[in-house]
Structure formats: structure tokens, C-alpha cells
Amino acid sequence: MALARSGLRPPPQPGEPDLTELFGGMPVAALVLDPLDRVVRANMACEHLLNHSERAMIGQRFDRVLAPPEGYVGRRDGRGFAAYDVEIEPTRSPRTRVDFIEQPIAEHPGWRIVTLHQAPTSRRLSVGADRTAGARAAIGAAAMLAHEIKNPLSGIRGAAQLLSGDDSGEGREELTRLITAEVDRIAALIDRMQDFTDTRPPKLTPENIYPLLDHARRVALAGFARGIVIEERFDPSLPPVMMDKDAFQQVLMNLLKNAAEALKDVVEPRIVLSTQYRHGVAMRPAPDQPRRWLPIELSVADNGPGAPPDIAKHLFEPFVSGKPEGKGLGLPLVEKLVRDMGGVVEYARAGTPEMTVFRVNLPRADG
């Protein structure tokens, strides 16, 4: 009791982590600012949230790392600042909503610690907003299906009419091929829709990621990415990854195809395929799931213009697409497959010069 009243702490126990380790392992993103508003420390959760390494942030002014919420000014007066469920804009990742709290550090005038706690999805989405999103998806589904199915049905109907009036038999083979092709197109569309209804658990096995990357790259260069430079920036020491091999191949092909389509009007199109091991990265695959260690990171980046701002936040929702011919099914399917494997996928505009980046984080096989 005397020890507690004096303000002293007991001596550390054997094996007890020091304060540096505790700060680095905090599950909430945190930065330490000096009296000149410069970043002095940032923990791993902060690195992930802001897509910015501690080494790169140290020494930078706070407002160069992220745009704080409206009404914020750097508090060096010892009073602190708090704003809940507000939007911040990191310089290297998309806007996000957080609980933003700045607290002065006792006995160190001008020094503060800032925590950024991502607002739970359940709190961010009101009932009205949730219904709006559902309505948007339903409207998009109806519009897309009407457009995609009506066109081939019209062609089938016309071909059937020609067949019925062709007494000589001339042209029957060509008309039959047309009908077959259009029916196959409808079937292919329905097959893609059914991918979302597959609730079978994935077959997770330890896999070497590099043969899969090489296969996908060669397929892309031989087809939809012909004429596009695909750079490889690989970490050669990656351990085996826990994944469903077929699902991962589909994720990779969808991301490469998405990148190639985004480069349609780019003069010097370029895709960068990279891997790295992210020590200490733990994320929630879904809001209702516990945090998992997901150190294996695959990135597919392109030097295209990126998604329009009004679409960027909804890229992983079905029937949302920035392309006139797009159906808005590719990225939602990617998100579903990655989530089924226990991982996460994110979109960002990052780098210098800025590129579009899709990052997939997965668990290691022995993790």
C-alpha cells in the first residue's frame, strides 16, 4: 500500500515486457508527438492503419502524415482533444473513420500521445444507411441482369425467327452457332453470380506462393495483359502460406485483370507484383471475428488513374464499377475468397509517383 501511495511501481518481474514492447504491441494505433508537432514514435497498429512505416513517419509533422479531423489544432496547452467517429485522411491510405483522442503526457510539456481507434462498422452504419446499401445492391443486380440477359435473348429470338423462315436450310449452321454462343454467355453470367452463393469452407493447405505467382503472371502476359510490363518485387524468404490454392489463383487473376483493364488508356502501362513479410501485422478478417496474425502480404499495383473518389469506398460491394462495361463482380468476389481464407484485402493509392494498390494479407502456414 505504501508503494502505491508513493507513486512508485514495483520492480519489473523476470520476463516482463518493457515499455517499448508494450507500446509497439498495443492493439490501438498510437503516435507520440513532440512540442513541434513532429512524430517521434508510432506503433505497429498505427503503421498498418496509416499504411506508413514508423521509420518514414519519424521527424515528419503530424499533418504531413494524416489530415486530422475537422476542428483539430495541435494541443500543446495540456488540455487534450477528443473526437469520436470522425473521418481522417492519411496521406498513404484511403480516408477512414476513427475515434481520435489526443492526450498530453504528464510532466513533459507539449508532448502528446494520439490514439486512433477505428470506429466499429456496427456504429458507423445506421439502419437507414444499411438499408440504402442493400437497396443499391438490389437495384444494381436488377439493372445488370436486365442489361446482360436482355441483349443475348434478343439475339436468340431474332435467330430463331430467321431459322423458322428459312425453308432452304441455308445459314442454319451460322444461326445455330449464334444461339449457342448467346446461351453460353447467359450461363457464364449466372455461374459468376453463383460464385457468391458457395458457402463450402475452403481447403486450406500450406502452399509455396511463388509457383502460383509465376503461373498467373505468364497467363496474364499471354492474354489480357499483353503489351503491359509486369514487374516482380518479391521477398525470397517468405514461408509457406495457408491458403486454398484454387481460390488464391482466382484472386490473383482477378486482381491482375482489374489492373490491366485500368491501364487501357495509359501510355506506359505497368503492373507491379510484390510480396513481403509484415512482422507483427494482426487484423480482423471481419468485424465479428477476432484479430489474426496475417504477415504474408501480396500487392498488385498499377500506374492507372485509380477509382473515382465516389466509388473508392464501395469497390468491394457487388455491382459497383468505375468502368462503363464493368459488372462490379470481380472485386467483391476477391474480397469473399480472401475472407474465406482468413485474410483481408484493401485498396489504396500510395507511393511516389502514386499508384493503385490492392493488398492481400494472409496467414503463414505455421502461424
GUGU-991155 format. One record per residue (C-alpha): y, z, x; residue in three letters. Coordinates in steps of 0.1 Angstrom, whole numbers, padded with zeros to 4 digits, always signed. Layout:
BEGIN
YZXAla
...
This chain:
BEGIN
+0000+0000+0000Met
+0024+0008+0028Ala
+0016-0025+0043Leu
+0025-0043+0011Ala
+0058-0023+0006Arg
+0069-0031+0042Ser
+0067-0068+0036Gly
+0042-0073+0064Leu
+0010-0093+0059Arg
-0024-0081+0073Pro
-0036-0098+0105Pro
-0055-0131+0099Pro
-0092-0129+0093Gln
-0116-0148+0115Pro
-0118-0184+0104Gly
-0087-0181+0081Glu
-0067-0213+0080Pro
-0032-0212+0094Asp
-0001-0221+0075Leu
+0000-0257+0088Thr
-0035-0263+0075Glu
-0027-0247+0042Leu
+0004-0269+0038Phe
-0015-0300+0047Gly
-0043-0293+0022Gly
-0021-0284-0008Met
-0032-0304-0038Pro
+0005-0309-0049Val
+0027-0333-0030Ala
+0053-0314-0009Ala
+0080-0322+0016Leu
+0102-0299+0038Val
+0138-0309+0042Leu
+0163-0296+0069Asp
+0200-0288+0062Pro
+0209-0325+0069Leu
+0185-0337+0041Asp
+0161-0351+0066Arg
+0123-0349+0061Val
+0106-0325+0086Val
+0071-0322+0071Arg
+0051-0340+0044Ala
+0015-0331+0033Asn
-0014-0354+0026Met
-0009-0353-0011Ala
+0027-0365-0006Cys
+0016-0393+0018Glu
-0007-0406-0009His
+0018-0402-0038Leu
+0046-0420-0019Leu
+0024-0444+0000Asn
+0042-0433+0031His
+0028-0416+0062Ser
+0042-0383+0074Glu
+0049-0399+0108Arg
+0071-0426+0092Ala
+0089-0401+0069Met
+0098-0376+0096Ile
+0135-0378+0105Gly
+0144-0400+0076Gln
+0170-0390+0050Arg
+0153-0378+0018Phe
+0170-0406-0003Asp
+0155-0432+0021Arg
+0120-0420+0012Val
+0125-0419-0026Leu
+0152-0422-0052Ala
+0153-0386-0067Pro
+0156-0381-0105Pro
+0189-0386-0123Glu
+0213-0357-0118Gly
+0199-0345-0085Tyr
+0220-0338-0054Val
+0206-0322-0023Gly
+0208-0285-0029Arg
+0219-0267+0003Arg
+0236-0239-0017Asp
+0204-0218-0021Gly
+0202-0224-0059Arg
+0173-0249-0061Gly
+0167-0277-0086Phe
+0140-0285-0111Ala
+0134-0314-0134Ala
+0103-0319-0155Tyr
+0085-0351-0165Asp
+0112-0373-0148Val
+0110-0407-0131Glu
+0113-0411-0093Ile
+0113-0443-0073Glu
+0096-0441-0039Pro
+0106-0469-0015Thr
+0070-0479-0008Arg
+0052-0474-0042Ser
+0059-0480-0079Pro
+0080-0457-0100Arg
+0062-0427-0113Thr
+0068-0396-0134Arg
+0066-0362-0119Val
+0077-0326-0122Asp
+0104-0324-0094Phe
+0111-0290-0080Ile
+0133-0281-0050Glu
+0132-0246-0038Gln
+0153-0230-0009Pro
+0133-0215+0020Ile
+0143-0178+0023Ala
+0161-0167+0055Glu
+0166-0204+0065His
+0199-0215+0050Pro
+0200-0252+0040Gly
+0162-0256+0044Trp
+0142-0265+0013Arg
+0108-0275+0001Ile
+0104-0302-0025Val
+0072-0305-0046Thr
+0063-0335-0067Leu
+0036-0328-0093His
+0025-0358-0113Gln
+0030-0353-0150Ala
-0003-0353-0169Pro
-0010-0385-0188Thr
-0015-0365-0220Ser
+0020-0351-0218Arg
+0036-0385-0208Arg
+0021-0403-0238Leu
+0034-0392-0272Ser
+0014-0401-0303Val
+0038-0429-0311Gly
+0036-0443-0276Ala
-0001-0442-0276Asp
-0002-0460-0309Arg
+0022-0486-0296Thr
-0001-0492-0266Ala
-0031-0496-0289Gly
-0012-0519-0312Ala
+0000-0540-0282Arg
-0036-0544-0271Ala
-0049-0553-0306Ala
-0021-0578-0310Ile
-0028-0593-0276Gly
-0065-0595-0283Ala
-0059-0613-0316Ala
-0034-0637-0301Ala
-0055-0646-0271Met
-0087-0650-0291Leu
-0069-0672-0317Ala
-0055-0694-0290His
-0086-0697-0268Glu
-0111-0702-0296Ile
-0090-0724-0319Lys
-0084-0751-0293Asn
-0121-0758-0285Pro
-0131-0755-0322Leu
-0105-0782-0329Ser
-0121-0805-0303Gly
-0156-0797-0316Ile
-0145-0806-0351Arg
-0130-0839-0340Gly
-0160-0848-0320Ala
-0183-0840-0349Ala
-0162-0863-0372Gln
-0165-0891-0348Leu
-0202-0886-0345Leu
-0207-0887-0383Ser
-0188-0920-0385Gly
-0205-0937-0355Asp
-0232-0958-0370Asp
-0238-0978-0339Ser
-0246-0948-0317Gly
-0220-0959-0291Glu
-0202-0930-0274Gly
-0226-0904-0288Arg
-0236-0891-0254Glu
-0200-0886-0243Glu
-0191-0868-0276Leu
-0222-0846-0273Thr
-0211-0836-0238Arg
-0177-0827-0251Leu
-0191-0805-0279Ile
-0215-0788-0254Thr
-0187-0781-0229Ala
-0164-0766-0255Glu
-0191-0744-0270Val
-0199-0732-0234Asp
-0162-0724-0230Arg
-0162-0702-0261Ile
-0194-0685-0249Ala
-0179-0678-0215Ala
-0148-0662-0230Leu
-0170-0639-0252Ile
-0191-0630-0222Asp
-0159-0618-0204Arg
-0149-0597-0234Met
-0184-0582-0234Gln
-0180-0570-0198Asp
-0158-0543-0211Phe
-0184-0530-0235Thr
-0211-0524-0208Asp
-0215-0487-0207Thr
-0245-0486-0184Arg
-0240-0464-0153Pro
-0236-0483-0121Pro
-0263-0484-0095Lys
-0246-0466-0066Leu
-0262-0471-0032Thr
-0249-0468+0004Pro
-0236-0502+0015Glu
-0221-0518+0046Asn
-0188-0532+0033Ile
-0183-0559+0058Tyr
-0210-0585+0048Pro
-0196-0583+0013Leu
-0160-0589+0025Leu
-0172-0618+0046Asp
-0191-0634+0017His
-0161-0631-0006Ala
-0137-0645+0019Arg
-0159-0676+0025Arg
-0163-0682-0012Val
-0126-0679-0018Ala
-0117-0703+0011Leu
-0142-0728-0002Ala
-0128-0727-0037Gly
-0098-0711-0054Phe
-0081-0701-0021Ala
-0085-0734-0003Arg
-0054-0740+0019Gly
-0044-0703+0019Ile
-0045-0683+0051Val
-0067-0651+0047Ile
-0061-0626+0075Glu
-0085-0598+0082Glu
-0073-0564+0094Arg
-0104-0543+0095Phe
-0112-0508+0107Asp
-0145-0515+0126Pro
-0157-0479+0124Ser
-0160-0475+0086Leu
-0191-0456+0075Pro
-0213-0469+0046Pro
-0196-0469+0012Val
-0211-0455-0020Met
-0209-0484-0045Met
-0225-0507-0069Asp
-0229-0539-0048Lys
-0226-0564-0076Asp
-0196-0545-0092Ala
-0178-0544-0058Phe
-0184-0581-0053Gln
-0168-0588-0087Gln
-0139-0565-0080Val
-0133-0583-0047Leu
-0135-0618-0061Met
-0111-0609-0090Asn
-0085-0594-0066Leu
-0087-0624-0043Leu
-0085-0649-0072Lys
-0055-0629-0086Asn
-0038-0631-0052Ala
-0045-0668-0048Ala
-0030-0675-0083Glu
+0001-0655-0074Ala
+0007-0678-0044Leu
+0007-0710-0064Lys
+0044-0718-0056Asp
+0047-0701-0022Val
+0055-0723+0008Val
+0033-0705+0034Glu
+0007-0686+0013Pro
-0010-0657+0029Arg
-0036-0631+0018Ile
-0043-0600+0040Val
-0077-0584+0035Leu
-0078-0550+0052Ser
-0098-0518+0054Thr
-0090-0483+0067Gln
-0104-0448+0067Tyr
-0079-0424+0050Arg
-0086-0389+0062His
-0081-0362+0036Gly
-0075-0385+0006Val
-0086-0369-0027Ala
-0077-0384-0061Met
-0086-0382-0097Arg
-0105-0413-0109Pro
-0093-0404-0144Ala
-0071-0377-0159Pro
-0101-0358-0173Asp
-0121-0359-0141Gln
-0120-0336-0110Pro
-0104-0347-0077Arg
-0128-0366-0054Arg
-0127-0374-0018Trp
-0121-0412-0016Leu
-0114-0420+0021Pro
-0126-0457+0021Ile
-0096-0479+0014Glu
-0098-0517+0008Leu
-0065-0536+0004Ser
-0059-0571-0009Val
-0023-0581-0002Ala
-0004-0614-0008Asp
+0031-0626+0000Asn
+0037-0638-0035Gly
+0066-0626-0057Pro
+0047-0597-0074Gly
+0045-0588-0110Ala
+0077-0588-0132Pro
+0091-0553-0135Pro
+0084-0551-0172Asp
+0048-0559-0166Ile
+0041-0540-0134Ala
+0034-0507-0152Lys
+0009-0523-0176His
-0011-0545-0152Leu
-0044-0527-0158Phe
-0040-0529-0196Glu
-0060-0556-0214Pro
-0042-0588-0224Phe
-0012-0581-0202Val
-0004-0610-0178Ser
+0026-0624-0160Gly
+0010-0659-0158Lys
+0015-0684-0187Pro
-0022-0693-0186Glu
-0034-0658-0179Gly
-0056-0639-0204Lys
-0049-0605-0189Gly
-0086-0595-0185Leu
-0091-0597-0147Gly
-0073-0566-0135Leu
-0084-0544-0164Pro
-0120-0553-0156Leu
-0113-0545-0119Val
-0100-0511-0130Glu
-0130-0504-0152Lys
-0155-0514-0124Leu
-0138-0493-0098Val
-0135-0463-0121Arg
-0172-0466-0130Asp
-0180-0464-0092Met
-0159-0431-0090Gly
-0129-0448-0073Gly
-0093-0457-0081Val
-0073-0489-0078Val
-0035-0491-0075Glu
-0008-0517-0074Tyr
+0023-0515-0052Ala
+0050-0536-0035Arg
+0050-0525+0001Ala
+0056-0535+0038Gly
+0082-0555+0056Thr
+0085-0582+0045Pro
+0074-0569+0011Glu
+0040-0579-0002Met
+0020-0573-0033Thr
-0008-0549-0026Val
-0039-0538-0046Phe
-0056-0508-0030Arg
-0091-0497-0039Val
-0103-0463-0028Asn
-0140-0454-0029Leu
-0162-0425-0017Pro
-0181-0427+0016Arg
-0219-0427+0012Ala
-0224-0392+0027Asp
-0192-0377+0012Gly
